[in-house]
């Protein structure tokens, strides 16, 4: 039991990166625990557990893709508050990048095997020999999948290495402008080709991405003028390794808004309002 509990945070972080869902990651960790409890003696527990949970996630990805394809509106990963180390150490640019909402969305372009190799290699530093053992591949095939994965992700990859303090300042200005309905302030923050996504799971959130500065301004600018805005509390917290806004109403988490910055301006706004996807982050706040 103690051996498994020591590995639990790493297993959760691995499953989350593979699935983009905290709830499903928890399920995979629990299933891995059940298999661990029923297994005989294991020579290298960490390697055994990595192999089991990775292959469970690969099986889950097949059905998850079908759910994403029929999802009402844009699909975004579940947000996780990371200030307390919920997804493991995020001390380097690479570690923060590996859990960012932007990268997790890009990983949806990959096949399950490509995604597994990419996460095991780039986020956890496993060798291709180790990855081969986990996935039942030879080392050359693992390298091939990794090159293919980086090729799919690389061209669309944004610059995740932006200065963290600059990112926080931009988020602070974005929060103030959004809450107070400062359209001019928002306009100065947004890039010309900014895109806004909202994941409401079929609720009143926009079901299609909103593209372009003028349209995003109209989309965001009226927030502070709504009657319910006065009762909303907005704070900044670390979400998926980056600063984001948490919006609460009467103490209940109602939305997470994350922004992506390119050349000092906001190039993407991602808002999660689907209550099911906010459940994990809401529990973290308790």
Secondary structure, 3 states (H helix, E strand, C coil): CHHHHHHHHHHHHHHHHHHCCHHHHHHHHHHHHHHHHHCCCCCCHHHHHHHHHHHHHHHHHHHHHHHHHCCCCCCCCCCCECCCCCCCCCCCHHHHHCCCHHHHHHHHHCCHHHHHHHHHHHHCCCCHHHHHHHHCCCHHHHHHHHHHHHHHHHCCCCCCCCCHHHHHHHHHHHHHHHHCCCHHHHHHHEEEEEEEEEECCCCCCCCCCEECHHHHHHHHHCHHHCHHHHHEEEEEEEECCEEEEEEEECCEEEEEEEEEEECCEEEEEEEECCHHHHHHHHHHHC
